[in-house]
Amino acid sequence: MSKEIEKVKCLIIGTGPAGYTAAIYAARADLKPVVYSGMVMGGQLTQTTDVDNFPGYSKGVTGVEMMNDFREQAERFGAEIRFGVITAVDFSKRPFTVTTDEGNIIEAETVIVSTGATAKWLGMASEEKYQGHGVSACATCDGFFFRGMEVAVVGGGDTATEEATYLANLCKKVYLIVRRDELRASKAMQHRIFNTPNIEVLWNHVTEEIVGDNDNITGVRVKNVKTGEVNLIDVQGFFVAIGHQPNTEIFAGQLELDSMGYIKTVPGSARTNVEGVFAAGDVQDHIYRQAITAAGSGCMAAIEAERWLAEVKFEEKSGIKG
Ligand code: NDP
């Protein structure tokens, strides 16, 4: 027996600050949004520590708490938030069709894509081998296991420096492995790194291999790219913090993507190349990537979706274009 096709006015894919903000605005505009969470309800922020730069939280807030607040606010206005993943989309005709991981088909009049981005890995076999056995991409999630130990963080951006300072509170020593002779991180984070005594920056170093005893890691072999010198540092934890990949696999061939895989939007708007499909947050932004900018673009997407739907309805009723 074939399943019944669900019809929704506004489908939102992703539950980071962009998706939830779009849900708040869409729900208040009576679009009755249905929101699919993706693999991680609340998105990347649920894997960070404190958020100190989101206006309104004057004393700071944890990423998890903030995302729960966003969710509650969206639900207060009637957004329906579901735990599930969208596995395929067809944007070639309207209404748009999406398939869920349970094999359900949904027809949506408008879609807001806010699927965010995912942490990148170095791509070494030893990194994969020891994932969950000393190798991690999330200090907040796993740092606890390395209390009192020595660990390494690879990367030189805000994520790596945040992770390193977070770990420095828990661990005896933190090596920050940086492939160049400078950090990409903000000046504020750089000051924190340089003023934390148990963080040692290994400038111009790359990771050659993670070594272990087959159960857990025991060290990391690093190479100084300037001198060619190779050293083994004894660490029990290895945290990868080298940036992100946009979550756009299912949109390839459906939406225009840039060379890095981010969804292209019309500058100053959330419009994609498909009328009626909008994109917000990190999935279309490799520059700012902040919770506040993601939230702002989620708001834009919902407002544009509402206006677009109203226009389409007007055209259908009146026969007048535009
Ligand atoms: P970034 O892209 O900013 O930084 C990635 C870092 O990893 C760079 O230092 C890069 O080196 C290094 N790197 C990349 N590939 C490799 C590799 N294969 N081997 C070794 N090193 C590598 O990513 P982030 O995740 O740090 O930050 C993403 C965005 O999110 C930024 O805009 C950042 O400002 C923002 N952010 C903001 C926070 C906040 O405001 N609280 C917290 C965290 C992130 P190189 O410099 O040589 O390219």
Residues whose N, C-alpha, C, O or C-beta is under 5 A from the ligand:
A	BS01	NDP	G155 G156 G157 D158 T159 A160 R179 R180 R184 A241 I242 G243 H244 I287 Y288 R289
